[in-house]
Amino acid sequence: EQRFEQTFGLGRKGFPPLQRRFAQAALSDMLGGMGYFHGRSLVQSPLQERPLPAPEAALFTAVPSRSFFP
């Protein structure tokens, strides 16, 4: 809570405690929905019967809502 206040200063800006708590929860959910992955994926091609390994790559992804997209 202290770091959140130091970073965003919502208390200094006059936001009430309930709104500050909501802001913390919203930021937590947003950051919790982000992921970084590295490796190979299996890719299905209409030209192949079975999935093939794709080249090694990085993937940064985010989901809009962890409760609906676990």
C-alpha positions as a LaTeX table, in Angstrom:
\begin{tabular}{lrrr}
\hline
Residue & $x$ (\AA) & $y$ (\AA) & $z$ (\AA) \\
\hline
Glu1 & 0.00 & 0.00 & 0.00 \\
Gln2 & 2.85 & 2.37 & 0.80 \\
Arg3 & 4.57 & 1.74 & $-2.52$ \\
Phe4 & 1.30 & 2.15 & $-4.39$ \\
Glu5 & 0.75 & 5.50 & $-2.63$ \\
Gln6 & 4.33 & 6.61 & $-3.32$ \\
Thr7 & 3.94 & 5.74 & $-6.99$ \\
Phe8 & 0.48 & 7.08 & $-7.73$ \\
Gly9 & $-0.22$ & 9.51 & $-4.86$ \\
Leu10 & $-3.97$ & 8.93 & $-4.85$ \\
Gly11 & $-4.26$ & 9.81 & $-1.15$ \\
Arg12 & $-2.45$ & 13.12 & $-1.72$ \\
Lys13 & $-4.80$ & 13.81 & $-4.62$ \\
Gly14 & $-7.83$ & 13.46 & $-2.36$ \\
Phe15 & $-9.19$ & 10.07 & $-3.40$ \\
Pro16 & $-11.10$ & 8.33 & $-0.60$ \\
Pro17 & $-9.86$ & 4.95 & 0.78 \\
Leu18 & $-12.49$ & 2.91 & $-1.08$ \\
Gln19 & $-11.43$ & 4.34 & $-4.45$ \\
Arg20 & $-7.74$ & 3.83 & $-3.64$ \\
Arg21 & $-8.43$ & 0.18 & $-2.78$ \\
Phe22 & $-10.35$ & $-0.22$ & $-6.05$ \\
Ala23 & $-7.39$ & 1.26 & $-7.97$ \\
Gln24 & $-5.02$ & $-1.20$ & $-6.30$ \\
Ala25 & $-7.27$ & $-4.14$ & $-7.21$ \\
Ala26 & $-7.61$ & $-2.94$ & $-10.83$ \\
Leu27 & $-3.84$ & $-2.59$ & $-11.23$ \\
Ser28 & $-3.26$ & $-5.99$ & $-9.62$ \\
Asp29 & $-5.72$ & $-7.70$ & $-11.96$ \\
Met30 & $-4.23$ & $-6.00$ & $-15.01$ \\
Leu31 & $-0.66$ & $-6.98$ & $-14.12$ \\
Gly32 & $-1.75$ & $-10.49$ & $-13.11$ \\
Gly33 & $-3.25$ & $-11.04$ & $-16.55$ \\
Met34 & 0.07 & $-10.46$ & $-18.33$ \\
Gly35 & 2.40 & $-13.27$ & $-19.24$ \\
Tyr36 & 5.71 & $-13.80$ & $-21.01$ \\
Phe37 & 6.46 & $-17.13$ & $-22.62$ \\
His38 & 9.44 & $-18.37$ & $-24.59$ \\
Gly39 & 9.83 & $-21.59$ & $-26.52$ \\
Arg40 & 8.23 & $-23.56$ & $-29.31$ \\
Ser41 & 4.54 & $-23.85$ & $-30.11$ \\
Leu42 & 2.76 & $-26.49$ & $-32.11$ \\
Val43 & 1.21 & $-24.98$ & $-35.23$ \\
Gln44 & $-1.55$ & $-26.60$ & $-37.26$ \\
Ser45 & $-1.35$ & $-26.03$ & $-41.00$ \\
Pro46 & $-4.11$ & $-26.85$ & $-43.48$ \\
Leu47 & $-1.36$ & $-28.38$ & $-45.63$ \\
Gln48 & $-0.24$ & $-30.85$ & $-42.93$ \\
Glu49 & $-2.16$ & $-33.63$ & $-41.21$ \\
Arg50 & $-0.41$ & $-33.19$ & $-37.85$ \\
Pro51 & 0.72 & $-30.06$ & $-35.98$ \\
Leu52 & 4.35 & $-29.08$ & $-36.51$ \\
Pro53 & 6.72 & $-27.34$ & $-34.08$ \\
Ala54 & 7.16 & $-23.67$ & $-34.90$ \\
Pro55 & 10.52 & $-21.91$ & $-34.59$ \\
Glu56 & 11.53 & $-20.87$ & $-31.08$ \\
Ala57 & 10.03 & $-17.49$ & $-30.25$ \\
Ala58 & 8.97 & $-15.15$ & $-27.46$ \\
Leu59 & 5.35 & $-14.30$ & $-26.72$ \\
Phe60 & 4.06 & $-11.48$ & $-24.51$ \\
Thr61 & 0.35 & $-11.85$ & $-23.90$ \\
Ala62 & $-2.42$ & $-10.40$ & $-21.77$ \\
Val63 & $-5.95$ & $-11.51$ & $-20.97$ \\
Pro64 & $-8.74$ & $-9.01$ & $-20.30$ \\
Ser65 & $-10.07$ & $-10.82$ & $-17.22$ \\
Arg66 & $-8.38$ & $-13.62$ & $-15.29$ \\
Ser67 & $-11.72$ & $-14.85$ & $-13.92$ \\
Phe68 & $-13.17$ & $-15.37$ & $-17.43$ \\
Phe69 & $-9.93$ & $-16.38$ & $-19.20$ \\
Pro70 & $-7.98$ & $-18.55$ & $-16.71$ \\
\hline
\end{tabular}
